[in-house]
Amino acid sequence: MKTKIVMMLALSAGLAAMGGPSFAHHSASAFDFTAPVVLEGAVVTEFLWINPHPLIKADYADEQGEVRSWTMEMGSTVSAQLVGWTRTALLPGDVVTLYVWPAKSGQPVGRFNKVEFDDGTVLRDSQRGADDGGRADTGLRN
């Protein structure tokens, strides 16, 4: 009986330890959701259509002319498809306006919010694409 109790405790501890990384993976605490940084005239350098999160890489020249290379994480690939994204939605060399929830660390990384193209088209992130940082895909489900 004592062996069964020890085995159950060990199994429970092992399962609890495995659950921690999956919760940490989806934390948004590293980003500042008070106001997005606007990267007007950003040049897309790479768009990685990968699981679990697509990445947008772009160069942006600030007011002083200093170019910084930004990397933005999107929500899931499947969710992005639901709001109009495809693997060719952004191409290297595209000049766009990017909105990004910046990292609190000050590094040029963040959580993607939305992109505006020269023709007025807007593509949003499914999970953080609303103007207030909330979900942008809530109207897609019945």
C-alpha positions as CSV (number, residue, x, y, z in Angstrom):
1,M,0.0,0.0,0.0
2,K,2.8,2.4,0.9
3,T,4.5,1.7,-2.4
4,K,1.3,2.6,-4.3
5,I,1.0,5.9,-2.5
6,V,4.7,6.8,-3.2
7,M,4.1,5.9,-6.9
8,M,1.0,8.0,-7.1
9,L,2.8,11.0,-5.5
10,A,5.7,10.6,-7.9
11,L,3.4,10.3,-10.9
12,S,1.4,13.4,-9.8
13,A,4.6,15.4,-9.3
14,G,5.9,14.4,-12.7
15,L,2.6,15.4,-14.4
16,A,2.6,18.8,-12.6
17,A,6.2,19.5,-13.6
18,M,5.3,18.8,-17.3
19,G,2.4,21.2,-17.2
20,G,4.5,24.2,-16.2
21,P,6.3,24.8,-19.5
22,S,3.1,24.7,-21.5
23,F,1.5,27.4,-19.4
24,A,4.7,29.5,-19.6
25,H,4.8,29.3,-23.3
26,H,1.6,31.3,-23.7
27,S,2.4,34.0,-21.2
28,A,2.1,37.5,-22.6
29,S,3.7,39.2,-19.5
30,A,6.8,40.1,-21.5
31,F,5.0,42.6,-23.6
32,D,3.6,46.1,-23.0
33,F,-0.1,46.2,-24.1
34,T,-0.7,49.8,-23.1
35,A,0.0,51.2,-26.7
36,P,1.4,49.6,-29.8
37,V,4.6,50.9,-31.3
38,V,3.9,52.0,-34.9
39,L,6.6,51.2,-37.4
40,E,5.6,53.3,-40.4
41,G,7.5,52.6,-43.6
42,A,9.0,49.3,-42.2
43,V,10.6,47.0,-44.8
44,V,9.7,43.3,-44.4
45,T,12.9,41.2,-44.5
46,E,11.4,37.8,-43.7
47,F,8.0,36.3,-43.1
48,L,8.2,32.8,-41.5
49,W,5.0,30.9,-41.8
50,I,5.9,28.3,-39.1
51,N,4.2,26.5,-36.3
52,P,3.4,27.2,-33.6
53,H,3.7,31.0,-34.3
54,P,4.5,32.8,-37.5
55,L,7.3,35.4,-37.3
56,I,7.5,38.8,-39.0
57,K,11.0,40.3,-39.4
58,A,11.3,43.9,-40.6
59,D,13.8,46.8,-40.6
60,Y,12.6,50.1,-39.4
61,A,14.4,53.5,-39.5
62,D,13.5,55.7,-36.5
63,E,13.3,59.5,-36.4
64,Q,17.1,59.7,-36.1
65,G,17.6,57.4,-39.1
66,E,18.9,54.5,-37.1
67,V,17.7,51.2,-38.5
68,R,16.6,48.5,-36.1
69,S,15.7,45.0,-37.0
70,W,12.4,44.0,-35.4
71,T,11.0,40.5,-34.9
72,M,7.3,40.1,-34.1
73,E,5.5,36.9,-33.0
74,M,1.9,36.3,-34.2
75,G,-0.7,33.9,-32.8
76,S,-1.1,30.4,-34.2
77,T,-0.8,29.7,-37.9
78,V,-4.3,28.2,-38.0
79,S,-5.9,31.2,-36.2
80,A,-4.1,33.6,-38.6
81,Q,-5.6,31.7,-41.6
82,L,-9.1,32.3,-40.1
83,V,-8.6,36.1,-40.3
84,G,-7.1,36.1,-43.9
85,W,-3.4,35.4,-43.6
86,T,-1.5,33.2,-46.1
87,R,2.1,32.2,-46.3
88,T,2.6,34.9,-49.0
89,A,0.7,37.7,-47.2
90,L,4.0,39.5,-46.6
91,L,7.0,39.3,-48.9
92,P,10.6,40.5,-48.4
93,G,10.8,44.1,-49.6
94,D,7.2,45.0,-48.8
95,V,7.0,48.5,-47.3
96,V,4.2,48.5,-44.7
97,T,3.1,50.0,-41.4
98,L,3.4,47.5,-38.6
99,Y,1.8,47.8,-35.2
100,V,3.6,45.8,-32.4
101,W,3.1,45.4,-28.7
102,P,6.7,45.9,-27.6
103,A,8.8,43.9,-25.2
104,K,9.1,45.4,-21.8
105,S,12.9,44.8,-22.1
106,G,13.2,47.5,-24.7
107,Q,14.6,45.1,-27.3
108,P,13.2,45.4,-30.9
109,V,10.9,42.4,-30.4
110,G,7.2,42.1,-29.6
111,R,3.8,40.6,-30.1
112,F,2.4,41.5,-33.5
113,N,-0.9,43.6,-33.6
114,K,-1.7,44.5,-37.2
115,V,-0.2,45.5,-40.5
116,E,-1.4,48.2,-42.9
117,F,-0.6,48.0,-46.6
118,D,-0.3,51.1,-48.9
119,D,-3.6,50.2,-50.5
120,G,-5.4,50.4,-47.2
121,T,-5.7,46.7,-46.6
122,V,-5.3,45.7,-42.9
123,L,-4.4,42.3,-41.6
124,R,-4.6,41.7,-37.9
125,D,-3.3,39.1,-35.5
126,S,-6.1,36.8,-34.4
127,Q,-5.2,36.8,-30.7
128,R,-3.8,40.3,-30.1
129,G,-5.0,42.1,-33.2
130,A,-7.8,44.3,-31.8
131,D,-6.8,47.9,-31.3
132,D,-7.1,47.4,-27.5
133,G,-4.8,44.3,-27.6
134,G,-7.7,41.8,-27.4
135,R,-8.8,39.2,-29.8
136,A,-9.6,40.1,-33.4
137,D,-11.3,36.9,-34.4
138,T,-14.3,36.9,-32.0
139,G,-16.7,37.7,-34.8
140,L,-15.7,34.7,-36.8
141,R,-17.5,32.1,-34.7
142,N,-21.2,31.6,-34.3
